[in-house]
């Protein structure tokens, strides 16, 4: 690559140092079996990066399982898994941790996966953490690579560029990995609009190996009728104040959770709206409830991670209820004592209380009145 900037040159040096440390750690764990813990509701960046890590580990005789606890429901994510044949294992109560000698956290630092405490209880120590968000300090692995760039997929592409995996255009597995990484970068940088120089350089490298037809098929998945219904509800319930569009959509099933983010993306397209926040109470297979929300912004001076942390604060354990990257984030607040289904009237009262409370926190943060039906 002919003329590279000073930042790019510094990045290459940083990558080289990190790769050297990562190789040393992987060599020390040769022949082991590791578990990759990705978010409860994994996104393309997490799945692509985990897939790349899995392939890199083959060079060290390390067997790796990619595990999550929630659901994969976004139509693009389902297509990513099916079309690129990425093997994910969904956690169940009968899950056996005894076969693992180490854990790996990719695209998270233990905050957005329910597996963290279970791995700790099973005595499985964190070996590696790779993430592109702000450092949390929750885990103390042997190796960590945490840098604030567009995507974790960019970090793994840099590992590949540095020789940790030699891609072969004729190898279908390598082609699928490159396609997944390209999608990971694309999705986490808002179609490259917020991509850094490192993200673009990584994408340029992947352009030699990925399959554009497969990527097109993944990206162009149609929304289900259920997702459209939830978007319609978010549109009907939205309250707009100071260019913020805030909408509570009530109760929804765990398998429809990804519709919250899609609804937030849709509300962000409205004229004179620079930030959209959509939330609802998600009910899982065990009837446990979690108030879950998504934050999207196009305002360059607004940081989603900071906004969410300041608006919703921390749990009793000192953990933030949410966070994210600059333009997007999410939050999850346990319903706690009020959880449970005792009839429609109780659910309606409970929802009204949570809806008012969330709006109060958001509008207090932006400094406007929280009167439910007013629009400014």
Secondary structure as a PSIPRED ss2 file (coil, helix, strand):
# PSIPRED VFORMAT (PSIPRED V4.0)

   1 X C   1.000  0.000  0.000
   2 X C   1.000  0.000  0.000
   3 X C   1.000  0.000  0.000
   4 X C   1.000  0.000  0.000
   5 X C   1.000  0.000  0.000
   6 X H   0.000  1.000  0.000
   7 X H   0.000  1.000  0.000
   8 X H   0.000  1.000  0.000
   9 X H   0.000  1.000  0.000
  10 X H   0.000  1.000  0.000
  11 X H   0.000  1.000  0.000
  12 X H   0.000  1.000  0.000
  13 X H   0.000  1.000  0.000
  14 X H   0.000  1.000  0.000
  15 X H   0.000  1.000  0.000
  16 X H   0.000  1.000  0.000
  17 X H   0.000  1.000  0.000
  18 X H   0.000  1.000  0.000
  19 X H   0.000  1.000  0.000
  20 X H   0.000  1.000  0.000
  21 X H   0.000  1.000  0.000
  22 X H   0.000  1.000  0.000
  23 X H   0.000  1.000  0.000
  24 X H   0.000  1.000  0.000
  25 X H   0.000  1.000  0.000
  26 X H   0.000  1.000  0.000
  27 X H   0.000  1.000  0.000
  28 X H   0.000  1.000  0.000
  29 X C   1.000  0.000  0.000
  30 X C   1.000  0.000  0.000
  31 X C   1.000  0.000  0.000
  32 X C   1.000  0.000  0.000
  33 X E   0.000  0.000  1.000
  34 X E   0.000  0.000  1.000
  35 X E   0.000  0.000  1.000
  36 X E   0.000  0.000  1.000
  37 X E   0.000  0.000  1.000
  38 X C   1.000  0.000  0.000
  39 X C   1.000  0.000  0.000
  40 X C   1.000  0.000  0.000
  41 X C   1.000  0.000  0.000
  42 X C   1.000  0.000  0.000
  43 X C   1.000  0.000  0.000
  44 X H   0.000  1.000  0.000
  45 X H   0.000  1.000  0.000
  46 X H   0.000  1.000  0.000
  47 X H   0.000  1.000  0.000
  48 X H   0.000  1.000  0.000
  49 X H   0.000  1.000  0.000
  50 X H   0.000  1.000  0.000
  51 X H   0.000  1.000  0.000
  52 X H   0.000  1.000  0.000
  53 X H   0.000  1.000  0.000
  54 X H   0.000  1.000  0.000
  55 X H   0.000  1.000  0.000
  56 X H   0.000  1.000  0.000
  57 X H   0.000  1.000  0.000
  58 X H   0.000  1.000  0.000
  59 X C   1.000  0.000  0.000
  60 X C   1.000  0.000  0.000
  61 X C   1.000  0.000  0.000
  62 X C   1.000  0.000  0.000
  63 X E   0.000  0.000  1.000
  64 X E   0.000  0.000  1.000
  65 X E   0.000  0.000  1.000
  66 X E   0.000  0.000  1.000
  67 X E   0.000  0.000  1.000
  68 X E   0.000  0.000  1.000
  69 X C   1.000  0.000  0.000
  70 X C   1.000  0.000  0.000
  71 X C   1.000  0.000  0.000
  72 X C   1.000  0.000  0.000
  73 X C   1.000  0.000  0.000
  74 X C   1.000  0.000  0.000
  75 X H   0.000  1.000  0.000
  76 X H   0.000  1.000  0.000
  77 X H   0.000  1.000  0.000
  78 X H   0.000  1.000  0.000
  79 X H   0.000  1.000  0.000
  80 X H   0.000  1.000  0.000
  81 X H   0.000  1.000  0.000
  82 X H   0.000  1.000  0.000
  83 X H   0.000  1.000  0.000
  84 X H   0.000  1.000  0.000
  85 X C   1.000  0.000  0.000
  86 X C   1.000  0.000  0.000
  87 X C   1.000  0.000  0.000
  88 X C   1.000  0.000  0.000
  89 X E   0.000  0.000  1.000
  90 X E   0.000  0.000  1.000
  91 X C   1.000  0.000  0.000
  92 X C   1.000  0.000  0.000
  93 X C   1.000  0.000  0.000
  94 X C   1.000  0.000  0.000
  95 X C   1.000  0.000  0.000
  96 X C   1.000  0.000  0.000
  97 X C   1.000  0.000  0.000
  98 X C   1.000  0.000  0.000
  99 X C   1.000  0.000  0.000
 100 X C   1.000  0.000  0.000
 101 X C   1.000  0.000  0.000
 102 X E   0.000  0.000  1.000
 103 X E   0.000  0.000  1.000
 104 X E   0.000  0.000  1.000
 105 X E   0.000  0.000  1.000
 106 X E   0.000  0.000  1.000
 107 X C   1.000  0.000  0.000
 108 X C   1.000  0.000  0.000
 109 X C   1.000  0.000  0.000
 110 X C   1.000  0.000  0.000
 111 X C   1.000  0.000  0.000
 112 X C   1.000  0.000  0.000
 113 X C   1.000  0.000  0.000
 114 X C   1.000  0.000  0.000
 115 X H   0.000  1.000  0.000
 116 X H   0.000  1.000  0.000
 117 X H   0.000  1.000  0.000
 118 X H   0.000  1.000  0.000
 119 X H   0.000  1.000  0.000
 120 X H   0.000  1.000  0.000
 121 X H   0.000  1.000  0.000
 122 X C   1.000  0.000  0.000
 123 X C   1.000  0.000  0.000
 124 X C   1.000  0.000  0.000
 125 X C   1.000  0.000  0.000
 126 X E   0.000  0.000  1.000
 127 X E   0.000  0.000  1.000
 128 X E   0.000  0.000  1.000
 129 X E   0.000  0.000  1.000
 130 X E   0.000  0.000  1.000
 131 X E   0.000  0.000  1.000
 132 X C   1.000  0.000  0.000
 133 X C   1.000  0.000  0.000
 134 X C   1.000  0.000  0.000
 135 X C   1.000  0.000  0.000
 136 X C   1.000  0.000  0.000
 137 X C   1.000  0.000  0.000
 138 X C   1.000  0.000  0.000
 139 X C   1.000  0.000  0.000
 140 X C   1.000  0.000  0.000
 141 X C   1.000  0.000  0.000
 142 X C   1.000  0.000  0.000
 143 X E   0.000  0.000  1.000
 144 X E   0.000  0.000  1.000
 145 X E   0.000  0.000  1.000
 146 X E   0.000  0.000  1.000
 147 X C   1.000  0.000  0.000
 148 X C   1.000  0.000  0.000
 149 X C   1.000  0.000  0.000
 150 X C   1.000  0.000  0.000
 151 X C   1.000  0.000  0.000
 152 X H   0.000  1.000  0.000
 153 X H   0.000  1.000  0.000
 154 X H   0.000  1.000  0.000
 155 X H   0.000  1.000  0.000
 156 X H   0.000  1.000  0.000
 157 X H   0.000  1.000  0.000
 158 X H   0.000  1.000  0.000
 159 X H   0.000  1.000  0.000
 160 X H   0.000  1.000  0.000
 161 X H   0.000  1.000  0.000
 162 X H   0.000  1.000  0.000
 163 X H   0.000  1.000  0.000
 164 X H   0.000  1.000  0.000
 165 X C   1.000  0.000  0.000
 166 X C   1.000  0.000  0.000
 167 X C   1.000  0.000  0.000
 168 X C   1.000  0.000  0.000
 169 X C   1.000  0.000  0.000
 170 X C   1.000  0.000  0.000
 171 X C   1.000  0.000  0.000
 172 X H   0.000  1.000  0.000
 173 X H   0.000  1.000  0.000
 174 X H   0.000  1.000  0.000
 175 X H   0.000  1.000  0.000
 176 X H   0.000  1.000  0.000
 177 X H   0.000  1.000  0.000
 178 X H   0.000  1.000  0.000
 179 X H   0.000  1.000  0.000
 180 X H   0.000  1.000  0.000
 181 X H   0.000  1.000  0.000
 182 X H   0.000  1.000  0.000
 183 X H   0.000  1.000  0.000
 184 X H   0.000  1.000  0.000
 185 X H   0.000  1.000  0.000
 186 X H   0.000  1.000  0.000
 187 X H   0.000  1.000  0.000
 188 X H   0.000  1.000  0.000
 189 X C   1.000  0.000  0.000
 190 X C   1.000  0.000  0.000
 191 X C   1.000  0.000  0.000
 192 X C   1.000  0.000  0.000
 193 X C   1.000  0.000  0.000
 194 X C   1.000  0.000  0.000
 195 X C   1.000  0.000  0.000
 196 X C   1.000  0.000  0.000
 197 X H   0.000  1.000  0.000
 198 X H   0.000  1.000  0.000
 199 X H   0.000  1.000  0.000
 200 X H   0.000  1.000  0.000
 201 X H   0.000  1.000  0.000
 202 X H   0.000  1.000  0.000
 203 X H   0.000  1.000  0.000
 204 X H   0.000  1.000  0.000
 205 X H   0.000  1.000  0.000
 206 X H   0.000  1.000  0.000
 207 X C   1.000  0.000  0.000
 208 X C   1.000  0.000  0.000
 209 X C   1.000  0.000  0.000
 210 X C   1.000  0.000  0.000
 211 X C   1.000  0.000  0.000
 212 X H   0.000  1.000  0.000
 213 X H   0.000  1.000  0.000
 214 X H   0.000  1.000  0.000
 215 X H   0.000  1.000  0.000
 216 X H   0.000  1.000  0.000
 217 X H   0.000  1.000  0.000
 218 X H   0.000  1.000  0.000
 219 X H   0.000  1.000  0.000
 220 X C   1.000  0.000  0.000
 221 X C   1.000  0.000  0.000
 222 X C   1.000  0.000  0.000
 223 X C   1.000  0.000  0.000
 224 X C   1.000  0.000  0.000
 225 X H   0.000  1.000  0.000
 226 X H   0.000  1.000  0.000
 227 X H   0.000  1.000  0.000
 228 X H   0.000  1.000  0.000
 229 X H   0.000  1.000  0.000
 230 X H   0.000  1.000  0.000
 231 X H   0.000  1.000  0.000
 232 X H   0.000  1.000  0.000
 233 X H   0.000  1.000  0.000
 234 X H   0.000  1.000  0.000
 235 X H   0.000  1.000  0.000
 236 X H   0.000  1.000  0.000
 237 X H   0.000  1.000  0.000
 238 X C   1.000  0.000  0.000
 239 X E   0.000  0.000  1.000
 240 X E   0.000  0.000  1.000
 241 X E   0.000  0.000  1.000
 242 X C   1.000  0.000  0.000
 243 X C   1.000  0.000  0.000
 244 X E   0.000  0.000  1.000
 245 X E   0.000  0.000  1.000
 246 X E   0.000  0.000  1.000
 247 X E   0.000  0.000  1.000
 248 X E   0.000  0.000  1.000
 249 X E   0.000  0.000  1.000
 250 X E   0.000  0.000  1.000
 251 X E   0.000  0.000  1.000
 252 X E   0.000  0.000  1.000
 253 X E   0.000  0.000  1.000
 254 X H   0.000  1.000  0.000
 255 X H   0.000  1.000  0.000
 256 X H   0.000  1.000  0.000
 257 X C   1.000  0.000  0.000
 258 X H   0.000  1.000  0.000
 259 X H   0.000  1.000  0.000
 260 X H   0.000  1.000  0.000
 261 X H   0.000  1.000  0.000
 262 X H   0.000  1.000  0.000
 263 X H   0.000  1.000  0.000
 264 X H   0.000  1.000  0.000
 265 X H   0.000  1.000  0.000
 266 X H   0.000  1.000  0.000
 267 X H   0.000  1.000  0.000
 268 X C   1.000  0.000  0.000
 269 X C   1.000  0.000  0.000
 270 X C   1.000  0.000  0.000
 271 X C   1.000  0.000  0.000
 272 X C   1.000  0.000  0.000
 273 X C   1.000  0.000  0.000
 274 X C   1.000  0.000  0.000
 275 X E   0.000  0.000  1.000
 276 X E   0.000  0.000  1.000
 277 X E   0.000  0.000  1.000
 278 X E   0.000  0.000  1.000
 279 X E   0.000  0.000  1.000
 280 X E   0.000  0.000  1.000
 281 X E   0.000  0.000  1.000
 282 X E   0.000  0.000  1.000
 283 X E   0.000  0.000  1.000
 284 X C   1.000  0.000  0.000
 285 X C   1.000  0.000  0.000
 286 X C   1.000  0.000  0.000
 287 X C   1.000  0.000  0.000
 288 X C   1.000  0.000  0.000
 289 X E   0.000  0.000  1.000
 290 X E   0.000  0.000  1.000
 291 X E   0.000  0.000  1.000
 292 X E   0.000  0.000  1.000
 293 X E   0.000  0.000  1.000
 294 X E   0.000  0.000  1.000
 295 X E   0.000  0.000  1.000
 296 X E   0.000  0.000  1.000
 297 X E   0.000  0.000  1.000
 298 X C   1.000  0.000  0.000
 299 X C   1.000  0.000  0.000
 300 X C   1.000  0.000  0.000
 301 X C   1.000  0.000  0.000
 302 X C   1.000  0.000  0.000
 303 X C   1.000  0.000  0.000
 304 X H   0.000  1.000  0.000
 305 X H   0.000  1.000  0.000
 306 X H   0.000  1.000  0.000
 307 X H   0.000  1.000  0.000
 308 X H   0.000  1.000  0.000
 309 X H   0.000  1.000  0.000
 310 X H   0.000  1.000  0.000
 311 X H   0.000  1.000  0.000
 312 X H   0.000  1.000  0.000
 313 X C   1.000  0.000  0.000
 314 X E   0.000  0.000  1.000
 315 X C   1.000  0.000  0.000
 316 X C   1.000  0.000  0.000
 317 X C   1.000  0.000  0.000
 318 X C   1.000  0.000  0.000
 319 X C   1.000  0.000  0.000
 320 X E   0.000  0.000  1.000
 321 X C   1.000  0.000  0.000
 322 X E   0.000  0.000  1.000
 323 X E   0.000  0.000  1.000
 324 X E   0.000  0.000  1.000
 325 X C   1.000  0.000  0.000
 326 X C   1.000  0.000  0.000
 327 X C   1.000  0.000  0.000
 328 X E   0.000  0.000  1.000
 329 X E   0.000  0.000  1.000
 330 X E   0.000  0.000  1.000
 331 X E   0.000  0.000  1.000
 332 X E   0.000  0.000  1.000
 333 X E   0.000  0.000  1.000
 334 X E   0.000  0.000  1.000
 335 X C   1.000  0.000  0.000
 336 X H   0.000  1.000  0.000
 337 X H   0.000  1.000  0.000
 338 X H   0.000  1.000  0.000
 339 X C   1.000  0.000  0.000
 340 X C   1.000  0.000  0.000
 341 X C   1.000  0.000  0.000
 342 X C   1.000  0.000  0.000
 343 X C   1.000  0.000  0.000
 344 X H   0.000  1.000  0.000
 345 X H   0.000  1.000  0.000
 346 X H   0.000  1.000  0.000
 347 X H   0.000  1.000  0.000
 348 X H   0.000  1.000  0.000
 349 X H   0.000  1.000  0.000
 350 X H   0.000  1.000  0.000
 351 X H   0.000  1.000  0.000
 352 X H   0.000  1.000  0.000
 353 X H   0.000  1.000  0.000
 354 X H   0.000  1.000  0.000
 355 X H   0.000  1.000  0.000
 356 X H   0.000  1.000  0.000
 357 X H   0.000  1.000  0.000
 358 X H   0.000  1.000  0.000
 359 X H   0.000  1.000  0.000
 360 X H   0.000  1.000  0.000
 361 X H   0.000  1.000  0.000
 362 X H   0.000  1.000  0.000
 363 X H   0.000  1.000  0.000
 364 X H   0.000  1.000  0.000
 365 X H   0.000  1.000  0.000
 366 X H   0.000  1.000  0.000
 367 X C   1.000  0.000  0.000
 368 X C   1.000  0.000  0.000
 369 X C   1.000  0.000  0.000
 370 X C   1.000  0.000  0.000
 371 X C   1.000  0.000  0.000
 372 X C   1.000  0.000  0.000
 373 X C   1.000  0.000  0.000
 374 X C   1.000  0.000  0.000
 375 X C   1.000  0.000  0.000
 376 X C   1.000  0.000  0.000
